[in-house]
Amino acid sequence: MPGRQAPPGDDELYLTVGAYVVPQLLYVAARLGLADLLAAGPMALEDMSEQTGAHPATLVRVLRALASVGVFVRGRDGRWRMTRAAEPLLDDHPRSRRAAILFAGHEQHLAWGAVMHTVASGKPAFDYAFGHSLHRHLATDEAAMATAEALRARRAARRDPAVVAALDLAGARSIVDVGGGGGELLIALLSQRPGVRGVVVEAPHVAGRTRARLQALGWGERCEVVVADARERLPAGHDVYLLAEVVHCYDDDDASRILRNCRGRRVVVVERVLPAGGRAAADRLADLHMLVMYGGRERTRREYAELFAAAGLRLRRVTPTASWVSLLEGAPRVAR
Ligand SMILES: C[S@@+](CC[C@H](N)C(=O)[O-])C[C@H]1O[C@@H](n2cnc3c(N)ncnc32)[C@H](O)[C@@H]1O
């Protein structure tokens, strides 16, 4: 159990097997919106239970368990209060991790619970657990889509300043952001380059939201949104094709199909690059996570070079950024 002291002689690694309990309790708190309730002021259990619809005698046990790890506290008057450790549960807060907690507690938790399916088949456990792919799940479940969107936007906000600083777009007149999500990275790039036009290519369930967002932010004129499956086709003839954390969602066959469809002068893949022979837990776990959730993978520089070659591209350079991703830049081996 997390927080448990290792008894002398006990195996520290073994203690991690109970590490699912606190994340699931945080999931309950995030799902019920407990932090947002308490942010408005201390509350009695009965009121919290009425507002959330939770079973009162169970809710108090959940609150006590959360309080035991510093999340929420019960005052002398018996009412429950916020703590600093509970701030990441808030929906709208600079330290909010609510979307990540929701996604981890449901989509990731259920997918990883079926990990043996992946081990036996090499296929994503997510599809086995949910009966369809994660992309389809997001296309059919509004709440899950909103959570994934918030999670992705936060990740982009942490990553994009480093990508913008490292990416040389000299001479580019048009950029296609393949799987460009809400268009955050494209906006960040175009806002520094007045004459350049942009295209976001997205799946249908994302594209409508992206189009509305770009229009609301005043980017509708310079940024087009195209609905397409990048494995099938992409708009041709643009200068730069950008793929930020998209390629790692796919196995080599689909990934090279996508890269082959990038018919322009430059292709820039924005991804974590695994060090050759690396042993870092963050890299190894991220790689397996992509397999369990999507059937994808993280890759070394050499694996990217092979992937580029399979798509008719030459990997010209790899530029690290100040974030976890590097820029892998390719160009067609022969003009196409
Ligand atoms: C992990 S998100 C990354 C989004 C964005 N590039 C970013 O870095 O914030 C992957 C995005 O790629 C889109 N995507 C994945 N496969 C795609 C495909 N085959 N065709 C078009 N879009 C795709 C998904 O809808 C999703 O928005």
The ligand as a Tripos MOL2 file, in Angstrom:
@<TRIPOS>MOLECULE
LIG
   27    29     1     0     0
SMALL
NO_CHARGES

@<TRIPOS>ATOM
      1 C1         -1.6480   12.3560  -28.8650 C.3       1 LIG1
      2 S1         -2.6130   13.4450  -29.7950 S.3       1 LIG1
      3 C2         -1.4220   14.6890  -30.2350 C.3       1 LIG1
      4 C3         -2.0890   15.9410  -30.7100 C.3       1 LIG1
      5 C4         -1.1660   17.0990  -31.0860 C.3       1 LIG1
      6 N1         -0.3020   16.7610  -32.2150 N.3       1 LIG1
      7 C5         -0.3440   17.4970  -29.9020 C.2       1 LIG1
      8 O1          0.8370   17.1440  -29.8740 O.co2     1 LIG1
      9 O2         -0.8810   18.1240  -28.9850 O.co2     1 LIG1
     10 C6         -2.7940   12.5670  -31.3190 C.3       1 LIG1
     11 C7         -3.7490   13.2720  -32.2550 C.3       1 LIG1
     12 O3         -3.6140   12.7060  -33.5360 O.3       1 LIG1
     13 C8         -4.8820   12.4800  -34.0970 C.3       1 LIG1
     14 N2         -4.7410   11.3240  -34.9790 N.ar      1 LIG1
     15 C9         -4.3110   10.0950  -34.6290 C.ar      1 LIG1
     16 N3         -4.3170    9.2710  -35.6880 N.ar      1 LIG1
     17 C10        -4.7420   10.0140  -36.7470 C.ar      1 LIG1
     18 C11        -4.9640    9.6990  -38.1150 C.ar      1 LIG1
     19 N4         -4.7240    8.4710  -38.5930 N.pl3     1 LIG1
     20 N5         -5.4120   10.6740  -38.9250 N.ar      1 LIG1
     21 C12        -5.6520   11.9240  -38.4410 C.ar      1 LIG1
     22 N6         -5.4630   12.2760  -37.1350 N.ar      1 LIG1
     23 C13        -5.0110   11.3260  -36.3030 C.ar      1 LIG1
     24 C14        -5.7820   12.1820  -32.9030 C.3       1 LIG1
     25 O4         -7.1410   12.4660  -33.1950 O.3       1 LIG1
     26 C15        -5.1980   13.1050  -31.8440 C.3       1 LIG1
     27 O5         -5.8180   14.3600  -31.8150 O.3       1 LIG1
@<TRIPOS>BOND
     1     1     2 1
     2     2     3 1
     3     2    10 1
     4     3     4 1
     5     4     5 1
     6     5     6 1
     7     5     7 1
     8     7     8 2
     9     7     9 1
    10    10    11 1
    11    11    12 1
    12    11    26 1
    13    12    13 1
    14    13    14 1
    15    13    24 1
    16    14    15 ar
    17    14    23 ar
    18    15    16 ar
    19    16    17 ar
    20    17    18 ar
    21    17    23 ar
    22    18    19 1
    23    18    20 ar
    24    20    21 ar
    25    21    22 ar
    26    22    23 ar
    27    24    25 1
    28    24    26 1
    29    26    27 1
@<TRIPOS>SUBSTRUCTURE
     1 LIG1         1 GROUP 0 **** ****
